[in-house]
Amino acid sequence: MSDHTKGLIKFASDLEYADIPDNVIERCQSLFLDWLGSAFAGKGLHPMPVLERFANSQGPGVGTSELLGSRASSSPYFASFINAASSHLVEQDDLHNSSVLHPATVVFPTAVAVAQEIGASGKDFLVAAICGYEAGIRIGEFLGLSHYRIFHTTGTVGTLAAAFTAAKLLKLSQFQFENAVGNAGTQAAGLWQFLEDGADSKQLHTAKAAADGLLSAYLAKDGFKGAKNILEGKQGLAAGMSDNAVPEKLTDRLGERWGLLETSFKYHASCRHTHPAADAFKYILDSHNLDYNEISNIKIGVHQAAIDVLGPVKSPTSIHQAKFSMGTVLGLLAVYGKAGVSEFDRYSLTCPKVKHFIDIVTMHYDKEVDSAYPNQWIGRVVVETKKGKSYAAEVPYPKGDPENALSDDEIEEKFKSLALYSNGLREDELTRFIDFAKGLAHLKKFRSFF
């Protein structure tokens, strides 16, 4: 096994609650609450009924771990599968910039499913989740942007992040940890091709990542052997899925730099690549009191990955596909003032005024914006009006980045609106879940939420 892979696994295997700074624990609790909102928001939305029917037909009808949306229960495998799919559906789950990874949607479903089965303490839950974040973020950075061009990092790297999470909760030895990582790496998958025709694959990516990461750890616990050098080996993950892997990223300042603190909360209910431009555009609208009828065209300078991910969506035919359409996102902001889950549902496919923006928004490659990416996601927008006026704005950090953070109140309000969106929770249940997330560090034993 290569030294960097071994170093990352040893860090995860040895990590204890006392090693983790208080601000990391507190942020993890906030990220968990944020994830819960997304998990409940996916209740009943396509393709969740399809996935739930599959889980119900293949898994136990009753189990130790909960399917949050339906409030049913199943095995840890199928609970993680369903909750991971649900929490990635409304495009409001968190994102880590430099790894281009959505950690919460693969880490927390796995952590909840295992914790409920074994009755883990809140502290053990937090340590395991933090393990998943730190490992996943570094593996994403290790594989680099050449990986992200073809592979959906949250599907591929997410499998490994989930395996680290489950292995930590199951208290695997370092040797067993190595096997869990090997088991996960050989299952890692997820391709961007789904964007072109609005396929349902994105939810399958997170469902499989969480469940297969969990599977990897349980198999390792029972003696199933995994490839030792799955990340850096000559026929390993980097060899097959990257052409610019940097092994040193795997052990970057372990125990000093906490990638979890760098993770962003998503403000708009759309692909994160739209957020920098959305914030810059909203700034122009508000600063100059512009009405959508006054706008003739919008030019956006973007990084290459935004073109790769958003470019294939020419004319969205589903609400989920509309979340990857820059014109639709800006159209919702211009016409309705917000690009939230409700605005996408009501107007993204049916409102002619919103759809008009697909025709007047253009993205172009901006070398300066691209050179800052993925460490910094810059929004650079020029709006031209029918009267010949031109307005420009640049946003260095989208709302929700640590440098432009959501307040605790904003995080709680976001949770409430998402949890109520699909009737995942009732009004009288909201405070209980907020208090639960805030009190994780003091929780004696994980039990059923309902």
QUIQUIRA-V710595 format. One record per pair of residues at least 12 apart in sequence whose C-alpha atoms are under 7 Angstrom apart, sorted by the first residue. I is the first residue (numbers start at 1). GAP is how many residues later the second one is. Records with the same first field share a line. If there is no record, write none. Layout:
# QUIQUIRA-V710595
I->GAP + GAP
This chain:
# QUIQUIRA-V710595
1->227 + 228
2->227 + 230
4->243 + 244 + 246 + 247
5->226 + 245
7->244
8->127 + 242 + 243
9->168 + 169
10->164
12->119
13->155 + 160 + 161
16->111
17->106 + 110
24->237
27->234
29->408 + 409 + 411
32->76 + 405
33->382 + 401 + 404
34->377 + 381
35->52 + 58 + 69 + 70
37->378 + 379 + 381 + 382
38->49 + 50 + 52 + 54 + 55 + 380
39->44 + 47 + 48
40->28 + 29 + 378 + 379 + 384
41->49 + 377 + 378 + 380 + 381 + 383
42->44 + 45 + 47 + 48 + 380
43->26 + 43 + 379 + 381
47->153
48->38
51->31
52->30
55->23
59->15 + 16 + 19
60->14 + 15
61->12 + 13
62->12
63->12
64->12 + 52 + 53
65->14 + 48 + 51 + 52
66->13 + 382
67->12 + 15 + 16
68->15
69->355
76->37 + 38 + 41
77->134 + 137 + 138
78->133
79->34
80->29 + 30 + 33 + 127 + 130 + 131
81->126 + 127 + 129 + 130
82->125
83->26
84->21 + 22 + 25 + 122 + 123 + 126
85->118 + 119 + 121 + 122
87->18
88->17 + 115
89->114
90->179 + 251
91->178 + 179 + 180
92->174 + 175 + 176 + 177
93->12 + 173
94->169 + 170 + 171 + 172
95->168 + 169 + 170
96->166 + 167 + 168
97->166 + 277 + 278
98->43 + 276 + 277
99->38 + 41 + 42
100->53
101->36 + 39 + 52 + 53
102->52
103->30 + 55
105->101
106->52 + 56 + 100 + 103 + 104
107->22 + 25 + 54 + 55 + 58 + 103
108->21
109->101
110->52 + 55 + 56 + 100 + 101 + 104
111->14 + 18 + 54 + 55
114->52
115->331
116->330 + 331 + 332
119->326 + 327 + 328
120->325 + 326
121->322 + 323 + 324 + 325
122->318 + 319 + 320 + 321 + 322 + 323 + 324
123->317 + 318
124->45
125->44
128->37 + 40 + 41
129->36
131->33 + 34
132->29 + 30 + 32 + 33
133->28 + 127
134->124 + 125 + 126
135->26
136->21 + 22 + 24 + 25
137->122
138->111 + 112
139->18 + 111
140->13 + 17
141->108
142->103 + 104 + 105 + 107 + 108
143->95 + 99 + 101 + 102 + 103
144->98 + 100 + 101
146->96 + 97 + 98
147->94 + 95
149->156 + 159
150->41 + 42
151->39 + 40 + 41
152->38 + 39 + 40
154->52
155->33 + 34 + 35 + 50 + 51 + 54
156->32 + 33 + 34 + 53
157->31
158->51 + 52
159->25 + 29 + 50 + 51 + 53 + 54
160->21 + 24 + 25 + 53
162->47 + 48 + 51 + 52
163->17 + 18 + 21 + 50 + 51 + 53 + 54
166->48 + 51
167->13 + 50
172->49
176->44 + 45
178->50
179->41 + 46 + 47 + 48 + 49
180->36 + 37 + 40 + 46
182->44 + 45 + 46 + 48
183->33 + 43 + 44
184->28 + 29 + 32
185->45 + 52
190->15
195->117 + 118
196->116 + 117
198->120 + 123
262->140
264->136 + 137 + 138
265->135 + 136
266->134
267->132 + 133
268->71 + 72
269->70 + 71 + 72
270->53 + 54
271->52 + 53
273->33
274->52
275->123
276->101 + 102 + 103 + 119 + 122
277->23 + 102 + 103 + 104
278->52
279->116 + 119
280->99 + 100 + 101 + 113 + 114 + 115
281->100
282->51
284->107 + 109
292->42 + 43
294->91 + 92
295->89 + 90 + 91
296->64 + 88 + 89 + 90
297->63 + 64 + 86 + 87 + 88
298->62 + 63 + 64 + 84 + 85 + 86
299->62 + 63 + 64 + 82 + 83 + 84
300->62 + 63 + 64 + 80 + 81 + 82
301->62 + 63 + 64 + 65 + 79 + 80
302->61 + 62 + 63 + 64 + 67 + 68
303->62 + 63 + 66 + 67 + 70
304->61 + 66
310->14 + 15 + 16
313->12
319->25 + 26 + 29 + 30
322->26
327->30 + 31 + 34
328->20 + 26 + 27 + 29 + 30
331->23 + 24 + 26
332->22
335->19
376->21
377->19 + 20
378->17 + 18 + 19
379->15 + 16 + 17
380->13 + 14 + 15
381->12 + 13
416->14
